[in-house]
């Protein structure tokens, strides 16, 4: 993963607002969090790829998705080079925030309590994702 500083896809705030739904904009561009259990992607179990809803970059393969019981789509491994991270000290805690490496869109957070083989849990807002079935 790379540092979340510079991203190949650049749009103005107005262009992002036009391209995204209100909820997608709030999550991807304003670091929002959707309500737990609200994403239809939690129950998505078909084979395919989860893409960034902002720029379309492929982020997670369906084979690495798992039910974490947290109320958000969860994955234990991202595609190579798909994500960028930065430290998040909001909410009086230290977490690792996850972004799309292509557009910088806020996706969610990664935690060290996931399943093997990585031990990671990428807890991702469904509003930040689009699913493309195989």
Secondary structure as UniProt FT lines:
FT   STRAND          2..3
FT   TURN            4..5
FT   HELIX           13..19
FT   HELIX           22..30
FT   TURN            36..37
FT   HELIX           40..43
FT   STRAND          48..52
FT   TURN            53..55
FT   STRAND          58..61
FT   HELIX           62..64
FT   STRAND          65..66
FT   STRAND          73..75
FT   TURN            80..81
FT   STRAND          83..88
FT   HELIX           90..92
FT   STRAND          95..100
FT   TURN            101..103
FT   STRAND          106..111
FT   TURN            116..118
FT   STRAND          121..124
FT   HELIX           126..128
FT   STRAND          129..133
//
